[in-house]
């Protein structure tokens, strides 16, 4: 058994989990293993992933594990993966290892564009949301909604960087927490709305909290009792790919600014 760290640009994909007729990260991983001859088109023995990111969400440290041949280094894995999906580190794991269940903690970072600041209101909201709560009003899930959440906010120029850590996350929890923090930051709701959201009574309709957009969100960490070994060639490949994406999106932002300023 071997575990692999996977970085990906989630924007072109319909989420992590394999689905029929649409491109997903997991679909790309399994197709690459098929082309490499590791599988015959199915799922390899022991396969599991750390989590399932939504459509548009990216990752630095998604983790998949399965029965892999000794020659399948991250660089070899990358030889059949698209540029947007890069393996960059790996670790030998016990035969009973499970990438989902054996994760001790997960970390997501949301890059909230907030040039108008009002960080004090955001911090009060984050403080009220941190800790162990039943987040049933911030997820479509019906079960497993009690989570112990830590939230750290850092100002970086025009962005309020929201770092959330927990043993696991319900569906859409990160994006809805950020959505609520931003709603309060902008003055569209009082901090007391947190108490209503965390109350045992369900919230329906317009009184609820919608998820923040997915593209500013990154799965940045999944902690295990493992020592991952970085593949230098694979890491260099990933850095090159994402440097190109930085340049491409900065150029795209300049084009948008040119049009904005000219109309």
C-alpha positions as CSV (number, residue, x, y, z in Angstrom):
1,X,0.0,0.0,0.0
2,X,1.2,3.5,-0.8
3,X,-0.3,6.9,-0.2
4,X,0.1,9.8,-2.6
5,X,-0.2,13.6,-2.0
6,X,-2.1,15.1,-4.9
7,X,-2.3,18.8,-5.8
8,X,-4.8,20.0,-8.4
9,X,-6.5,23.0,-9.9
10,X,-10.1,22.3,-9.3
11,X,-11.6,25.0,-11.5
12,X,-11.9,23.0,-14.7
13,X,-13.4,20.0,-12.9
14,X,-16.8,18.9,-11.5
15,X,-15.4,18.0,-8.1
16,X,-13.2,15.2,-6.9
17,X,-15.6,12.2,-6.9
18,X,-15.8,10.2,-10.1
19,X,-19.1,10.8,-12.0
20,X,-20.4,9.6,-15.3
21,X,-20.1,11.9,-18.3
22,X,-18.2,14.8,-16.6
23,X,-14.5,15.3,-15.8
24,X,-13.5,14.9,-12.2
25,X,-10.2,14.7,-10.3
26,X,-10.8,11.1,-9.2
27,X,-11.8,10.2,-12.8
28,X,-8.4,11.5,-14.0
29,X,-6.5,9.6,-11.3
30,X,-8.2,6.3,-12.1
31,X,-7.9,6.8,-15.8
32,X,-4.1,7.4,-15.4
33,X,-3.8,4.2,-13.3
34,X,-5.5,2.3,-16.1
35,X,-3.2,3.7,-18.8
36,X,-0.2,2.9,-16.7
37,X,-1.3,-0.7,-16.4
38,X,-1.8,-0.6,-12.6
39,X,-5.5,-1.5,-13.1
40,X,-7.7,-2.8,-15.9
41,X,-10.1,0.2,-15.7
42,X,-11.4,-0.5,-12.2
43,X,-10.5,0.8,-8.8
44,X,-7.2,-0.5,-7.3
45,X,-7.3,-2.7,-4.2
46,X,-7.4,-0.7,-0.9
47,X,-8.3,2.6,-2.7
48,X,-9.6,5.5,-0.6
49,X,-9.2,9.3,-0.7
50,X,-8.9,11.8,2.2
51,X,-12.0,13.6,1.1
52,X,-14.3,14.8,-1.7
53,X,-13.8,18.4,-2.7
54,X,-16.7,20.2,-4.4
55,X,-16.7,21.4,-8.0
56,X,-14.2,24.2,-8.5
57,X,-12.3,23.6,-5.2
58,X,-8.6,23.0,-5.5
59,X,-6.1,21.0,-3.3
60,X,-2.5,21.1,-2.2
61,X,-2.7,17.9,-0.1
62,X,-5.4,15.7,-1.2
63,X,-4.3,12.1,-0.4
64,X,-5.2,8.8,-2.1
65,X,-3.9,5.4,-1.1
66,X,-4.1,2.0,-2.8
67,X,-2.1,-1.1,-3.6
68,X,0.6,0.3,-5.9
69,X,3.5,-1.3,-7.7
70,X,7.0,-0.3,-6.4
71,X,7.8,1.5,-9.6
72,X,4.8,3.9,-9.3
73,X,6.6,7.1,-8.0
74,X,4.7,10.4,-8.0
75,X,6.7,11.3,-11.2
76,X,5.6,8.1,-12.9
77,X,2.0,8.8,-11.8
78,X,2.3,12.3,-13.4
79,X,3.3,10.8,-16.7
80,X,-0.3,9.9,-17.4
81,X,-2.0,12.7,-15.5
82,X,-3.2,16.0,-17.0
83,X,-1.1,19.1,-16.1
84,X,-3.8,20.3,-13.7
85,X,-3.4,17.2,-11.5
86,X,0.0,16.5,-10.0
87,X,1.2,13.9,-7.5
88,X,4.2,15.3,-5.6
89,X,4.9,13.1,-2.6
90,X,4.3,9.5,-1.3
91,X,4.6,7.3,1.7
92,X,4.5,3.5,2.3
93,X,1.5,2.7,4.5
94,X,0.2,-0.4,6.4
95,X,-2.0,-2.8,4.6
96,X,-5.0,-1.7,6.7
97,X,-4.4,2.0,6.0
98,X,-7.5,4.0,5.0
99,X,-7.0,7.5,3.6
100,X,-10.4,8.7,4.8
101,X,-10.6,7.1,8.2
102,X,-7.0,7.4,9.3
103,X,-6.7,11.2,8.8
104,X,-6.3,13.0,12.1
105,X,-7.1,16.5,10.9
106,X,-7.9,18.4,7.8
107,X,-7.2,22.0,6.9
108,X,-8.9,24.2,4.3
109,X,-7.9,27.8,3.4
110,X,-10.3,30.2,1.8
111,X,-9.0,33.3,0.1
112,X,-11.8,35.8,0.7
113,X,-11.5,38.9,-1.4
114,X,-12.4,41.6,1.0
115,X,-10.6,44.9,0.2
116,X,-13.1,47.0,2.2
117,X,-11.8,45.2,5.3
118,X,-14.1,45.4,8.5
119,X,-12.0,42.5,9.8
120,X,-13.1,43.2,13.4
121,X,-16.7,42.0,12.6
122,X,-15.3,39.0,10.7
123,X,-13.2,38.0,13.7
124,X,-16.1,38.3,16.1
125,X,-18.1,36.0,13.8
126,X,-15.2,33.5,13.5
127,X,-14.7,33.4,17.3
128,X,-18.4,32.7,17.8
129,X,-18.3,29.8,15.3
130,X,-15.1,28.2,16.5
131,X,-15.3,25.3,18.9
132,X,-17.5,22.2,19.0
133,X,-21.0,22.9,17.7
134,X,-23.8,21.2,15.8
135,X,-23.5,22.8,12.4
136,X,-26.7,21.2,11.0
137,X,-27.8,24.6,9.6
138,X,-24.5,25.0,7.6
139,X,-24.6,21.7,5.7
140,X,-27.1,19.7,3.7
141,X,-26.0,16.6,5.7
142,X,-28.4,15.1,8.1
143,X,-25.9,13.1,10.2
144,X,-22.4,13.8,11.5
145,X,-23.0,17.5,11.9
146,X,-21.3,18.0,15.3
147,X,-17.8,19.1,14.6
148,X,-14.9,20.8,16.6
149,X,-13.8,23.6,14.4
150,X,-10.8,26.0,14.6
151,X,-10.8,29.2,12.5
152,X,-7.9,31.6,12.0
153,X,-8.3,34.8,10.0
154,X,-5.2,36.6,8.6
155,X,-5.2,39.8,6.6
156,X,-3.1,39.7,3.4
157,X,-3.5,42.8,1.3
158,X,-7.0,42.8,-0.2
159,X,-7.7,39.2,1.0
160,X,-8.9,37.9,4.3
161,X,-7.4,34.5,4.5
162,X,-9.6,32.1,6.4
163,X,-7.9,28.9,7.7
164,X,-10.3,26.2,9.1
165,X,-9.2,23.0,10.7
166,X,-11.2,20.0,12.0
167,X,-11.0,16.3,12.2
168,X,-13.5,16.2,9.3
169,X,-15.9,18.5,7.5
170,X,-19.6,18.1,6.6
171,X,-20.5,18.9,3.0
172,X,-20.3,22.6,2.2
173,X,-19.4,23.4,5.9
174,X,-16.3,25.4,5.1
175,X,-18.0,27.5,2.3
176,X,-21.1,28.2,4.5
177,X,-19.0,29.2,7.5
178,X,-17.0,31.6,5.3
179,X,-20.3,32.8,3.8
180,X,-21.7,33.6,7.2
181,X,-18.4,35.3,8.3
182,X,-18.5,37.4,5.2
183,X,-22.2,38.3,5.6
184,X,-21.4,39.6,9.1
185,X,-18.2,41.3,8.0
186,X,-20.1,43.3,5.4
187,X,-22.7,44.3,7.9
188,X,-25.5,42.4,6.3
189,X,-26.2,40.4,9.4
190,X,-25.4,41.0,13.1
191,X,-23.0,38.7,15.0
192,X,-26.0,37.3,16.9
193,X,-27.0,35.5,13.7
194,X,-24.3,32.9,14.6
195,X,-26.4,32.0,17.7
196,X,-29.5,31.5,15.5
197,X,-27.5,29.4,13.0
198,X,-26.1,27.2,15.8
199,X,-29.5,26.8,17.5
200,X,-31.2,23.3,17.3
201,X,-34.1,24.7,15.3
202,X,-33.6,24.4,11.5
203,X,-33.3,27.5,9.3
204,X,-35.0,27.4,6.0
205,X,-35.1,29.7,2.9
206,X,-33.7,33.2,2.8
207,X,-32.9,33.2,6.5
208,X,-30.3,30.4,6.0
209,X,-26.7,30.7,4.9
210,X,-25.6,29.9,1.3
211,X,-22.1,28.6,0.5
212,X,-19.4,31.0,-0.6
213,X,-18.1,30.5,-4.1
214,X,-15.9,27.4,-4.5
215,X,-12.9,28.7,-6.5
216,X,-11.1,30.6,-3.7
217,X,-11.0,27.4,-1.5
218,X,-8.0,25.0,-1.2
219,X,-7.6,21.8,0.7
220,X,-4.2,22.6,2.2
221,X,-3.6,19.8,4.7
222,X,-4.5,16.3,5.7
223,X,-2.6,15.1,8.8
224,X,-1.6,11.4,9.3
225,X,0.9,9.6,11.4
226,X,3.0,9.2,8.3
227,X,6.2,10.6,6.9
228,X,5.7,11.6,3.2
229,X,8.7,11.6,0.9
230,X,8.8,14.5,-1.6
231,X,9.6,13.4,-5.2
232,X,11.8,16.2,-6.4
233,X,11.1,15.8,-10.1
234,X,7.3,15.6,-9.4
235,X,7.5,18.6,-7.1
236,X,9.4,20.6,-9.8
237,X,6.7,19.6,-12.3
238,X,3.9,20.8,-10.0
239,X,5.6,24.1,-9.3
240,X,6.1,24.7,-13.1
241,X,2.5,23.9,-13.9
242,X,1.1,26.2,-11.1
243,X,3.5,29.0,-12.0
244,X,2.0,29.0,-15.5
245,X,-1.4,29.2,-14.0
246,X,-0.5,32.1,-11.8
247,X,0.8,34.0,-14.9
248,X,-2.3,33.1,-16.9
249,X,-4.7,34.2,-14.2
250,X,-2.8,37.4,-13.5
251,X,-3.0,38.2,-17.2
252,X,-6.7,37.4,-17.2
253,X,-7.2,39.8,-14.3
254,X,-5.4,42.6,-16.2
255,X,-7.7,42.0,-19.2
256,X,-10.8,42.2,-16.9
257,X,-9.5,45.4,-15.3
258,X,-8.9,46.9,-18.8
259,X,-12.5,46.2,-19.7
260,X,-13.9,47.3,-16.4
261,X,-12.0,50.6,-16.6
262,X,-12.9,51.2,-20.2
263,X,-16.7,50.9,-20.1
